[in-house]
Amino acid sequence: MHIAERKVVSIHYVLTDDSGTQIDASPAGEPLRYLHGGGNIIPGLEKALVGLTSGDKKTVVVAPEDGYGVHLPDLVIPVPRTQFGDFDPQVGMQVQADTPEGAMLFTVVEANQLAVTLDANHPLAGVTLHFDVTVAAVRDANAQEIQQGYPQQNLITL
């Protein structure tokens, strides 16, 4: 069975950046499961997997535009430290803040005695992603999975 719309796909993957530094990987023996066409994984990877079948291996390079987006400087904002009260934000921490658009997650990218600089970009925005993928399994999605947009967790695929 080939990867296509409305298929539940299980993949093992290793994700690295341009320098070869590992960013993420599927846990040993626990493939990532997703509904193909359900928007469960980044578009560039999903497109590259179409047509593969169980056992296939592929190296996929995903440009930022097809991954987590380009890094937008307008999403990096300084905030007066006084707005944090007794909380002591440290570089690398993620903090949630209420904005006019709703709650947003920010990464602290700089902190000093006067201000804290927050970045609302995804941590992988602007990064070219390199995936080494092995397809573990492909099966038809059932009606419930198609309706909910993701695979059922109790259906095992290896």
Rosetta constraint file for C-alpha pairs under 8 A:
AtomPair CA 1 CA 53 HARMONIC 5.87 0.50
AtomPair CA 1 CA 54 HARMONIC 7.47 0.50
AtomPair CA 1 CA 138 HARMONIC 6.21 0.50
AtomPair CA 1 CA 139 HARMONIC 6.91 0.50
AtomPair CA 2 CA 50 HARMONIC 7.42 0.50
AtomPair CA 2 CA 51 HARMONIC 5.00 0.50
AtomPair CA 2 CA 52 HARMONIC 5.35 0.50
AtomPair CA 2 CA 53 HARMONIC 4.63 0.50
AtomPair CA 2 CA 54 HARMONIC 7.74 0.50
AtomPair CA 2 CA 138 HARMONIC 6.80 0.50
AtomPair CA 3 CA 7 HARMONIC 6.33 0.50
AtomPair CA 3 CA 9 HARMONIC 6.99 0.50
AtomPair CA 3 CA 36 HARMONIC 7.33 0.50
AtomPair CA 3 CA 49 HARMONIC 6.69 0.50
AtomPair CA 3 CA 50 HARMONIC 5.05 0.50
AtomPair CA 3 CA 51 HARMONIC 4.92 0.50
AtomPair CA 3 CA 52 HARMONIC 5.42 0.50
AtomPair CA 3 CA 53 HARMONIC 6.13 0.50
AtomPair CA 3 CA 138 HARMONIC 6.42 0.50
AtomPair CA 4 CA 36 HARMONIC 6.33 0.50
AtomPair CA 4 CA 37 HARMONIC 7.58 0.50
AtomPair CA 4 CA 50 HARMONIC 5.59 0.50
AtomPair CA 4 CA 51 HARMONIC 6.46 0.50
AtomPair CA 5 CA 35 HARMONIC 7.89 0.50
AtomPair CA 5 CA 36 HARMONIC 5.23 0.50
AtomPair CA 5 CA 37 HARMONIC 5.02 0.50
AtomPair CA 6 CA 35 HARMONIC 6.33 0.50
AtomPair CA 6 CA 36 HARMONIC 5.69 0.50
AtomPair CA 6 CA 37 HARMONIC 6.40 0.50
AtomPair CA 6 CA 38 HARMONIC 7.77 0.50
AtomPair CA 6 CA 140 HARMONIC 6.50 0.50
AtomPair CA 6 CA 141 HARMONIC 5.54 0.50
AtomPair CA 6 CA 146 HARMONIC 6.58 0.50
AtomPair CA 7 CA 35 HARMONIC 5.86 0.50
AtomPair CA 7 CA 36 HARMONIC 5.46 0.50
AtomPair CA 7 CA 138 HARMONIC 6.43 0.50
AtomPair CA 7 CA 139 HARMONIC 5.51 0.50
AtomPair CA 7 CA 140 HARMONIC 4.61 0.50
AtomPair CA 7 CA 141 HARMONIC 5.03 0.50
AtomPair CA 8 CA 33 HARMONIC 6.82 0.50
AtomPair CA 8 CA 34 HARMONIC 5.70 0.50
AtomPair CA 8 CA 35 HARMONIC 4.61 0.50
AtomPair CA 8 CA 36 HARMONIC 6.15 0.50
AtomPair CA 8 CA 138 HARMONIC 5.74 0.50
AtomPair CA 8 CA 139 HARMONIC 5.32 0.50
AtomPair CA 8 CA 140 HARMONIC 6.02 0.50
AtomPair CA 8 CA 141 HARMONIC 5.37 0.50
AtomPair CA 8 CA 151 HARMONIC 6.39 0.50
AtomPair CA 9 CA 33 HARMONIC 5.54 0.50
AtomPair CA 9 CA 34 HARMONIC 5.50 0.50
AtomPair CA 9 CA 35 HARMONIC 6.32 0.50
AtomPair CA 9 CA 36 HARMONIC 6.66 0.50
AtomPair CA 9 CA 135 HARMONIC 7.53 0.50
AtomPair CA 9 CA 136 HARMONIC 7.69 0.50
AtomPair CA 9 CA 137 HARMONIC 5.83 0.50
AtomPair CA 9 CA 138 HARMONIC 4.62 0.50
AtomPair CA 9 CA 139 HARMONIC 6.68 0.50
AtomPair CA 10 CA 31 HARMONIC 5.52 0.50
AtomPair CA 10 CA 32 HARMONIC 5.38 0.50
AtomPair CA 10 CA 33 HARMONIC 4.32 0.50
AtomPair CA 10 CA 34 HARMONIC 6.64 0.50
AtomPair CA 10 CA 135 HARMONIC 6.18 0.50
AtomPair CA 10 CA 136 HARMONIC 5.25 0.50
AtomPair CA 10 CA 137 HARMONIC 5.07 0.50
AtomPair CA 10 CA 138 HARMONIC 6.45 0.50
AtomPair CA 10 CA 157 HARMONIC 6.79 0.50
AtomPair CA 10 CA 158 HARMONIC 7.17 0.50
AtomPair CA 11 CA 31 HARMONIC 5.00 0.50
AtomPair CA 11 CA 32 HARMONIC 5.25 0.50
AtomPair CA 11 CA 33 HARMONIC 6.56 0.50
AtomPair CA 11 CA 133 HARMONIC 6.50 0.50
AtomPair CA 11 CA 134 HARMONIC 5.63 0.50
AtomPair CA 11 CA 135 HARMONIC 4.52 0.50
AtomPair CA 11 CA 136 HARMONIC 5.14 0.50
AtomPair CA 11 CA 137 HARMONIC 7.11 0.50
AtomPair CA 12 CA 25 HARMONIC 7.60 0.50
AtomPair CA 12 CA 26 HARMONIC 5.56 0.50
AtomPair CA 12 CA 30 HARMONIC 7.53 0.50
AtomPair CA 12 CA 31 HARMONIC 4.75 0.50
AtomPair CA 12 CA 32 HARMONIC 6.31 0.50
AtomPair CA 12 CA 133 HARMONIC 5.73 0.50
AtomPair CA 12 CA 134 HARMONIC 5.18 0.50
AtomPair CA 12 CA 135 HARMONIC 6.44 0.50
AtomPair CA 12 CA 136 HARMONIC 6.67 0.50
AtomPair CA 13 CA 25 HARMONIC 5.45 0.50
AtomPair CA 13 CA 26 HARMONIC 5.50 0.50
AtomPair CA 13 CA 31 HARMONIC 7.76 0.50
AtomPair CA 13 CA 32 HARMONIC 7.96 0.50
AtomPair CA 13 CA 131 HARMONIC 6.36 0.50
AtomPair CA 13 CA 132 HARMONIC 5.44 0.50
AtomPair CA 13 CA 133 HARMONIC 4.42 0.50
AtomPair CA 13 CA 134 HARMONIC 6.38 0.50
AtomPair CA 14 CA 22 HARMONIC 7.17 0.50
AtomPair CA 14 CA 23 HARMONIC 7.92 0.50
AtomPair CA 14 CA 24 HARMONIC 6.09 0.50
AtomPair CA 14 CA 25 HARMONIC 4.27 0.50
AtomPair CA 14 CA 26 HARMONIC 6.68 0.50
AtomPair CA 14 CA 131 HARMONIC 5.63 0.50
AtomPair CA 14 CA 132 HARMONIC 5.25 0.50
AtomPair CA 14 CA 133 HARMONIC 6.74 0.50
AtomPair CA 15 CA 22 HARMONIC 5.82 0.50
AtomPair CA 15 CA 23 HARMONIC 5.50 0.50
AtomPair CA 15 CA 24 HARMONIC 5.09 0.50
AtomPair CA 15 CA 25 HARMONIC 5.84 0.50
AtomPair CA 15 CA 129 HARMONIC 6.72 0.50
AtomPair CA 15 CA 130 HARMONIC 5.55 0.50
AtomPair CA 15 CA 131 HARMONIC 4.63 0.50
AtomPair CA 15 CA 132 HARMONIC 6.66 0.50
AtomPair CA 16 CA 20 HARMONIC 5.25 0.50
AtomPair CA 16 CA 21 HARMONIC 5.20 0.50
AtomPair CA 16 CA 22 HARMONIC 4.27 0.50
AtomPair CA 16 CA 23 HARMONIC 5.19 0.50
AtomPair CA 16 CA 24 HARMONIC 7.09 0.50
AtomPair CA 16 CA 129 HARMONIC 6.17 0.50
AtomPair CA 16 CA 130 HARMONIC 5.09 0.50
AtomPair CA 16 CA 131 HARMONIC 6.55 0.50
AtomPair CA 17 CA 21 HARMONIC 5.60 0.50
AtomPair CA 17 CA 22 HARMONIC 6.77 0.50
AtomPair CA 17 CA 23 HARMONIC 6.92 0.50
AtomPair CA 17 CA 127 HARMONIC 6.90 0.50
AtomPair CA 17 CA 128 HARMONIC 6.17 0.50
AtomPair CA 17 CA 129 HARMONIC 5.32 0.50
AtomPair CA 17 CA 130 HARMONIC 5.88 0.50
AtomPair CA 18 CA 127 HARMONIC 7.96 0.50
AtomPair CA 18 CA 128 HARMONIC 6.41 0.50
AtomPair CA 18 CA 129 HARMONIC 7.17 0.50
AtomPair CA 18 CA 130 HARMONIC 7.20 0.50
AtomPair CA 26 CA 30 HARMONIC 6.45 0.50
AtomPair CA 26 CA 31 HARMONIC 5.78 0.50
AtomPair CA 26 CA 32 HARMONIC 6.25 0.50
AtomPair CA 27 CA 31 HARMONIC 6.89 0.50
AtomPair CA 31 CA 136 HARMONIC 7.09 0.50
AtomPair CA 31 CA 158 HARMONIC 7.73 0.50
AtomPair CA 33 CA 151 HARMONIC 7.05 0.50
AtomPair CA 34 CA 38 HARMONIC 7.82 0.50
AtomPair CA 34 CA 40 HARMONIC 5.98 0.50
AtomPair CA 34 CA 41 HARMONIC 7.37 0.50
AtomPair CA 34 CA 150 HARMONIC 6.11 0.50
AtomPair CA 34 CA 151 HARMONIC 6.00 0.50
AtomPair CA 35 CA 39 HARMONIC 7.76 0.50
AtomPair CA 35 CA 40 HARMONIC 6.56 0.50
AtomPair CA 35 CA 141 HARMONIC 7.33 0.50
AtomPair CA 35 CA 145 HARMONIC 7.64 0.50
AtomPair CA 35 CA 146 HARMONIC 7.80 0.50
AtomPair CA 35 CA 149 HARMONIC 6.68 0.50
AtomPair CA 35 CA 150 HARMONIC 5.12 0.50
AtomPair CA 35 CA 151 HARMONIC 5.79 0.50
AtomPair CA 36 CA 40 HARMONIC 7.41 0.50
AtomPair CA 36 CA 46 HARMONIC 7.05 0.50
AtomPair CA 37 CA 46 HARMONIC 7.65 0.50
AtomPair CA 38 CA 149 HARMONIC 5.29 0.50
AtomPair CA 38 CA 150 HARMONIC 6.63 0.50
AtomPair CA 39 CA 43 HARMONIC 7.28 0.50
AtomPair CA 40 CA 150 HARMONIC 7.12 0.50
AtomPair CA 41 CA 45 HARMONIC 7.06 0.50
AtomPair CA 41 CA 46 HARMONIC 6.38 0.50
AtomPair CA 42 CA 46 HARMONIC 6.31 0.50
AtomPair CA 42 CA 66 HARMONIC 6.85 0.50
AtomPair CA 42 CA 67 HARMONIC 5.32 0.50
AtomPair CA 42 CA 68 HARMONIC 7.20 0.50
AtomPair CA 43 CA 47 HARMONIC 6.09 0.50
AtomPair CA 43 CA 66 HARMONIC 5.58 0.50
AtomPair CA 43 CA 67 HARMONIC 6.45 0.50
AtomPair CA 44 CA 48 HARMONIC 6.33 0.50
AtomPair CA 44 CA 62 HARMONIC 5.49 0.50
AtomPair CA 44 CA 63 HARMONIC 7.54 0.50
AtomPair CA 44 CA 66 HARMONIC 4.65 0.50
AtomPair CA 44 CA 67 HARMONIC 6.00 0.50
AtomPair CA 45 CA 49 HARMONIC 6.40 0.50
AtomPair CA 45 CA 60 HARMONIC 6.86 0.50
AtomPair CA 45 CA 62 HARMONIC 6.65 0.50
AtomPair CA 45 CA 66 HARMONIC 8.00 0.50
AtomPair CA 45 CA 67 HARMONIC 7.80 0.50
AtomPair CA 46 CA 50 HARMONIC 6.91 0.50
AtomPair CA 48 CA 60 HARMONIC 6.79 0.50
AtomPair CA 52 CA 56 HARMONIC 6.12 0.50
AtomPair CA 52 CA 135 HARMONIC 7.46 0.50
AtomPair CA 53 CA 135 HARMONIC 6.51 0.50
AtomPair CA 53 CA 137 HARMONIC 7.31 0.50
AtomPair CA 53 CA 138 HARMONIC 6.68 0.50
AtomPair CA 54 CA 134 HARMONIC 7.98 0.50
AtomPair CA 54 CA 135 HARMONIC 4.98 0.50
AtomPair CA 54 CA 136 HARMONIC 5.27 0.50
AtomPair CA 54 CA 137 HARMONIC 4.81 0.50
AtomPair CA 54 CA 138 HARMONIC 6.18 0.50
AtomPair CA 55 CA 134 HARMONIC 6.35 0.50
AtomPair CA 55 CA 135 HARMONIC 5.28 0.50
AtomPair CA 55 CA 136 HARMONIC 5.92 0.50
AtomPair CA 55 CA 137 HARMONIC 7.57 0.50
AtomPair CA 56 CA 134 HARMONIC 5.77 0.50
AtomPair CA 56 CA 135 HARMONIC 5.46 0.50
AtomPair CA 57 CA 132 HARMONIC 7.41 0.50
AtomPair CA 57 CA 133 HARMONIC 5.55 0.50
AtomPair CA 57 CA 134 HARMONIC 4.36 0.50
AtomPair CA 57 CA 135 HARMONIC 6.42 0.50
AtomPair CA 58 CA 132 HARMONIC 5.99 0.50
AtomPair CA 58 CA 133 HARMONIC 5.28 0.50
AtomPair CA 58 CA 134 HARMONIC 6.58 0.50
AtomPair CA 59 CA 130 HARMONIC 7.15 0.50
AtomPair CA 59 CA 131 HARMONIC 5.60 0.50
AtomPair CA 59 CA 132 HARMONIC 4.54 0.50
AtomPair CA 59 CA 133 HARMONIC 6.18 0.50
AtomPair CA 60 CA 130 HARMONIC 5.81 0.50
AtomPair CA 60 CA 131 HARMONIC 5.05 0.50
AtomPair CA 60 CA 132 HARMONIC 6.50 0.50
AtomPair CA 60 CA 133 HARMONIC 7.64 0.50
AtomPair CA 61 CA 128 HARMONIC 7.02 0.50
AtomPair CA 61 CA 129 HARMONIC 5.68 0.50
AtomPair CA 61 CA 130 HARMONIC 4.60 0.50
AtomPair CA 61 CA 131 HARMONIC 6.36 0.50
AtomPair CA 62 CA 66 HARMONIC 6.11 0.50
AtomPair CA 62 CA 67 HARMONIC 6.11 0.50
AtomPair CA 62 CA 128 HARMONIC 5.77 0.50
AtomPair CA 62 CA 129 HARMONIC 5.01 0.50
AtomPair CA 62 CA 130 HARMONIC 6.42 0.50
AtomPair CA 62 CA 131 HARMONIC 7.99 0.50
AtomPair CA 63 CA 67 HARMONIC 6.22 0.50
AtomPair CA 63 CA 127 HARMONIC 7.30 0.50
AtomPair CA 63 CA 128 HARMONIC 4.83 0.50
AtomPair CA 63 CA 129 HARMONIC 6.57 0.50
AtomPair CA 64 CA 68 HARMONIC 5.80 0.50
AtomPair CA 64 CA 69 HARMONIC 4.83 0.50
AtomPair CA 64 CA 70 HARMONIC 5.45 0.50
AtomPair CA 64 CA 125 HARMONIC 6.36 0.50
AtomPair CA 64 CA 126 HARMONIC 5.06 0.50
AtomPair CA 64 CA 127 HARMONIC 5.53 0.50
AtomPair CA 64 CA 128 HARMONIC 5.39 0.50
AtomPair CA 64 CA 129 HARMONIC 7.43 0.50
AtomPair CA 65 CA 69 HARMONIC 4.64 0.50
AtomPair CA 65 CA 70 HARMONIC 5.96 0.50
AtomPair CA 65 CA 126 HARMONIC 7.91 0.50
AtomPair CA 67 CA 125 HARMONIC 7.63 0.50
AtomPair CA 67 CA 128 HARMONIC 7.81 0.50
AtomPair CA 67 CA 129 HARMONIC 7.39 0.50
AtomPair CA 68 CA 122 HARMONIC 6.51 0.50
AtomPair CA 68 CA 124 HARMONIC 5.96 0.50
AtomPair CA 68 CA 125 HARMONIC 4.86 0.50
AtomPair CA 68 CA 126 HARMONIC 7.25 0.50
AtomPair CA 68 CA 127 HARMONIC 7.83 0.50
AtomPair CA 69 CA 122 HARMONIC 7.96 0.50
AtomPair CA 69 CA 124 HARMONIC 8.00 0.50
AtomPair CA 69 CA 125 HARMONIC 4.99 0.50
AtomPair CA 69 CA 126 HARMONIC 6.08 0.50
AtomPair CA 70 CA 125 HARMONIC 5.13 0.50
AtomPair CA 70 CA 126 HARMONIC 4.27 0.50
AtomPair CA 70 CA 127 HARMONIC 7.72 0.50
AtomPair CA 71 CA 121 HARMONIC 6.27 0.50
AtomPair CA 71 CA 125 HARMONIC 4.94 0.50
AtomPair CA 71 CA 126 HARMONIC 4.76 0.50
AtomPair CA 72 CA 76 HARMONIC 7.63 0.50
AtomPair CA 72 CA 121 HARMONIC 6.74 0.50
AtomPair CA 75 CA 119 HARMONIC 5.73 0.50
AtomPair CA 75 CA 120 HARMONIC 5.18 0.50
AtomPair CA 75 CA 121 HARMONIC 6.10 0.50
AtomPair CA 76 CA 117 HARMONIC 6.82 0.50
AtomPair CA 76 CA 118 HARMONIC 5.58 0.50
AtomPair CA 76 CA 119 HARMONIC 4.27 0.50
AtomPair CA 76 CA 120 HARMONIC 6.33 0.50
AtomPair CA 76 CA 121 HARMONIC 7.58 0.50
AtomPair CA 77 CA 117 HARMONIC 5.53 0.50
AtomPair CA 77 CA 118 HARMONIC 5.31 0.50
AtomPair CA 77 CA 119 HARMONIC 6.44 0.50
AtomPair CA 78 CA 115 HARMONIC 6.24 0.50
AtomPair CA 78 CA 116 HARMONIC 5.63 0.50
AtomPair CA 78 CA 117 HARMONIC 4.16 0.50
AtomPair CA 78 CA 118 HARMONIC 6.18 0.50
AtomPair CA 79 CA 83 HARMONIC 7.23 0.50
AtomPair CA 79 CA 115 HARMONIC 5.47 0.50
AtomPair CA 79 CA 116 HARMONIC 5.24 0.50
AtomPair CA 79 CA 117 HARMONIC 6.06 0.50
AtomPair CA 79 CA 118 HARMONIC 7.32 0.50
AtomPair CA 80 CA 84 HARMONIC 8.00 0.50
AtomPair CA 80 CA 114 HARMONIC 6.10 0.50
AtomPair CA 80 CA 115 HARMONIC 4.43 0.50
AtomPair CA 80 CA 116 HARMONIC 6.33 0.50
AtomPair CA 81 CA 85 HARMONIC 7.59 0.50
AtomPair CA 81 CA 112 HARMONIC 7.88 0.50
AtomPair CA 81 CA 113 HARMONIC 6.78 0.50
AtomPair CA 81 CA 114 HARMONIC 5.41 0.50
AtomPair CA 81 CA 115 HARMONIC 4.48 0.50
AtomPair CA 81 CA 116 HARMONIC 5.68 0.50
AtomPair CA 82 CA 114 HARMONIC 7.78 0.50
AtomPair CA 82 CA 115 HARMONIC 7.92 0.50
AtomPair CA 84 CA 88 HARMONIC 7.23 0.50
AtomPair CA 84 CA 89 HARMONIC 7.79 0.50
AtomPair CA 89 CA 93 HARMONIC 6.80 0.50
AtomPair CA 89 CA 108 HARMONIC 7.05 0.50
AtomPair CA 89 CA 111 HARMONIC 7.08 0.50
AtomPair CA 89 CA 116 HARMONIC 7.56 0.50
AtomPair CA 90 CA 108 HARMONIC 6.54 0.50
AtomPair CA 90 CA 110 HARMONIC 7.74 0.50
AtomPair CA 90 CA 111 HARMONIC 6.51 0.50
AtomPair CA 91 CA 107 HARMONIC 7.73 0.50
AtomPair CA 91 CA 108 HARMONIC 4.91 0.50
AtomPair CA 91 CA 109 HARMONIC 5.16 0.50
AtomPair CA 91 CA 110 HARMONIC 5.57 0.50
AtomPair CA 91 CA 111 HARMONIC 6.39 0.50
AtomPair CA 92 CA 107 HARMONIC 6.11 0.50
AtomPair CA 92 CA 108 HARMONIC 5.37 0.50
AtomPair CA 92 CA 109 HARMONIC 6.19 0.50
AtomPair CA 93 CA 107 HARMONIC 5.76 0.50
AtomPair CA 93 CA 108 HARMONIC 5.46 0.50
AtomPair CA 94 CA 105 HARMONIC 6.62 0.50
AtomPair CA 94 CA 106 HARMONIC 5.48 0.50
AtomPair CA 94 CA 107 HARMONIC 4.40 0.50
AtomPair CA 94 CA 108 HARMONIC 6.17 0.50
AtomPair CA 95 CA 105 HARMONIC 5.76 0.50
AtomPair CA 95 CA 106 HARMONIC 5.30 0.50
AtomPair CA 95 CA 107 HARMONIC 6.34 0.50
AtomPair CA 95 CA 108 HARMONIC 7.38 0.50
AtomPair CA 96 CA 103 HARMONIC 6.55 0.50
AtomPair CA 96 CA 104 HARMONIC 5.54 0.50
AtomPair CA 96 CA 105 HARMONIC 4.49 0.50
AtomPair CA 96 CA 106 HARMONIC 6.08 0.50
AtomPair CA 97 CA 103 HARMONIC 5.55 0.50
AtomPair CA 97 CA 104 HARMONIC 5.51 0.50
AtomPair CA 97 CA 105 HARMONIC 6.56 0.50
AtomPair CA 97 CA 106 HARMONIC 7.48 0.50
AtomPair CA 98 CA 102 HARMONIC 5.56 0.50
AtomPair CA 98 CA 103 HARMONIC 4.33 0.50
AtomPair CA 98 CA 104 HARMONIC 6.32 0.50
AtomPair CA 99 CA 103 HARMONIC 5.84 0.50
AtomPair CA 99 CA 104 HARMONIC 6.80 0.50
AtomPair CA 104 CA 120 HARMONIC 7.30 0.50
AtomPair CA 105 CA 120 HARMONIC 6.32 0.50
AtomPair CA 106 CA 118 HARMONIC 5.69 0.50
AtomPair CA 106 CA 119 HARMONIC 5.23 0.50
AtomPair CA 106 CA 120 HARMONIC 4.56 0.50
AtomPair CA 106 CA 121 HARMONIC 7.47 0.50
AtomPair CA 107 CA 118 HARMONIC 5.54 0.50
AtomPair CA 107 CA 119 HARMONIC 5.12 0.50
AtomPair CA 107 CA 120 HARMONIC 6.54 0.50
AtomPair CA 107 CA 123 HARMONIC 7.70 0.50
AtomPair CA 108 CA 116 HARMONIC 6.95 0.50
AtomPair CA 108 CA 117 HARMONIC 5.95 0.50
AtomPair CA 108 CA 118 HARMONIC 4.73 0.50
AtomPair CA 108 CA 119 HARMONIC 6.44 0.50
AtomPair CA 109 CA 116 HARMONIC 7.76 0.50
AtomPair CA 109 CA 117 HARMONIC 5.65 0.50
AtomPair CA 109 CA 118 HARMONIC 5.85 0.50
AtomPair CA 109 CA 119 HARMONIC 6.57 0.50
AtomPair CA 110 CA 116 HARMONIC 5.75 0.50
AtomPair CA 110 CA 117 HARMONIC 4.96 0.50
AtomPair CA 110 CA 118 HARMONIC 7.31 0.50
AtomPair CA 111 CA 115 HARMONIC 6.03 0.50
AtomPair CA 111 CA 116 HARMONIC 4.34 0.50
AtomPair CA 111 CA 117 HARMONIC 6.22 0.50
AtomPair CA 112 CA 116 HARMONIC 6.39 0.50
AtomPair CA 121 CA 125 HARMONIC 6.14 0.50
AtomPair CA 136 CA 157 HARMONIC 7.85 0.50
AtomPair CA 136 CA 158 HARMONIC 5.75 0.50
AtomPair CA 137 CA 157 HARMONIC 6.12 0.50
AtomPair CA 137 CA 158 HARMONIC 5.69 0.50
AtomPair CA 138 CA 157 HARMONIC 7.88 0.50
AtomPair CA 141 CA 145 HARMONIC 5.88 0.50
AtomPair CA 141 CA 146 HARMONIC 6.34 0.50
AtomPair CA 141 CA 151 HARMONIC 7.27 0.50
AtomPair CA 142 CA 146 HARMONIC 6.34 0.50
AtomPair CA 143 CA 147 HARMONIC 6.14 0.50
AtomPair CA 144 CA 148 HARMONIC 6.06 0.50
AtomPair CA 145 CA 149 HARMONIC 5.68 0.50
AtomPair CA 145 CA 150 HARMONIC 5.38 0.50
AtomPair CA 145 CA 151 HARMONIC 5.11 0.50
AtomPair CA 145 CA 152 HARMONIC 6.25 0.50
AtomPair CA 146 CA 150 HARMONIC 6.91 0.50
AtomPair CA 146 CA 151 HARMONIC 8.00 0.50
